[in-house]
């Protein structure tokens, strides 16, 4: 897994790369303009921060937010890691993190009166369990599924986890959370029309922004 973010206004010329969720105390080692972040307990790699990132990757100039790194860009970062003396390298990740899903089943959460436990199909051969609290979740709808490793528009990263003791492998997304253009200011999943996109496809956000008419 590889998540990358570049926010020069808030953080300066630093590319943040994340390879695993933060799960406790961390250790940081800095060498030659690179900060390696690992867990303190077992030294699992959590990611690297690259200083003066636009000098390494000139294409970063003008970008802000999540960055989808090419194989060539990852290779450049790995060359920098090697020069700085870090052995663990980055691996490019081109797996779509926002996909069209289909809610096949829904049951009540055993410990909550408002959460639902869904079985949501995200490809022809994969169905995942996702806990959802949206008021309009139901069986038989197409939705946007944020897979583990997805970065939401507000910067939140989706990881596998549990909600009140029930495992949840992703998130069913509302139009407000996705910051869809002209979306109404209320809670609710974006229920995708049947003929909009097929289950398993990467979400076409440019097309999604045309869904709600201009106010």
Order of alpha helices (4+ residues) and beta strands (2+ residues): beta-alpha-beta-beta-beta-beta-alpha-beta-alpha-beta-beta-beta-beta-beta-beta-beta-alpha
